[in-house]
């Protein structure tokens, strides 16, 4: 049985962290994981994070060119109930909105 487990994240960084957790800690195959904008438009999330915000150094300006217009969706194929629970726990750990 293959189940698709999906959730959305506020930032691209959060989505990438959940992918890395699943791959590096839980040994999931990267090709079983899809990351894409929640809607049709390109986006890095619905709030600034990482390189999108003003840095501590005065030489780093805040960004205004990033497409902050929607959440980032992660979809993972789960082969077992245990794997599905692992995916859901990782989603919660990194601030999943749903799923």
C-alpha positions in Angstrom: 0.0 0.0 0.0 1.4 3.4 -1.0 -0.1 6.4 0.7 0.7 10.0 -0.3 1.2 12.2 2.8 1.2 15.9 2.1 1.5 19.2 4.1 2.4 22.8 3.5 5.1 24.9 5.1 5.5 28.6 5.7 9.0 28.8 4.2 11.1 27.0 1.6 13.6 26.5 4.4 11.1 24.6 6.5 10.2 22.4 3.5 13.9 21.6 2.8 14.5 20.8 6.5 11.7 18.2 6.5 13.1 16.7 3.3 16.6 16.5 4.9 15.2 14.9 8.1 13.4 12.2 6.1 16.3 11.4 3.9 19.2 11.7 6.3 17.7 10.5 9.6 15.0 8.1 8.3 16.7 6.8 5.1 13.8 7.7 2.8 14.6 8.0 -0.9 14.7 11.5 -2.2 12.7 10.6 -5.3 9.8 9.6 -3.0 9.5 13.3 -2.0 8.1 16.1 -4.0 8.5 19.8 -3.1 6.5 22.5 -5.0 4.5 25.7 -4.5 1.1 25.1 -3.1 -0.5 27.0 -5.9 0.3 27.8 -9.5 2.7 30.7 -8.8 6.3 30.3 -7.9 7.0 31.0 -4.2 9.5 30.6 -1.4 6.7 30.5 1.2 4.3 32.9 2.8 6.8 34.6 5.2 10.5 35.7 4.8 13.2 33.4 6.1 17.0 32.9 5.7 18.4 35.0 2.9 15.1 36.8 2.4 15.4 38.9 5.6 17.7 41.6 6.6 20.9 40.4 8.1 22.7 41.5 11.2 25.4 43.1 9.2 24.7 46.6 7.9 26.1 45.5 4.5 23.3 43.1 3.9 20.0 44.7 2.7 16.7 43.0 3.1 15.2 41.4 0.0 12.2 42.6 -1.8 12.4 40.4 -5.0 11.4 37.1 -3.5 8.0 35.7 -4.5 6.4 35.4 -1.1 2.9 34.6 -2.3 1.9 31.1 -0.9 3.0 28.1 1.1 5.4 25.4 0.0 3.9 21.9 -0.4 5.7 18.7 0.4 4.3 15.3 -0.7 5.9 12.0 0.4 5.1 8.5 -0.7 4.7 6.2 2.4 5.0 2.5 1.9 3.9 1.4 5.4 1.9 2.8 8.3 5.1 3.2 10.3 6.6 5.2 7.5 3.5 7.4 7.3 3.8 8.1 11.1 7.5 9.0 10.7 6.6 11.4 7.9 3.8 13.0 9.9 6.1 13.4 12.9 8.8 15.1 10.7 6.1 17.4 9.3 5.0 18.5 12.7 8.6 19.0 13.8 9.2 21.5 11.1 5.9 23.4 11.4 3.6 21.7 9.0 0.3 23.6 8.5 -1.8 20.5 7.9 -1.4 16.8 6.9 
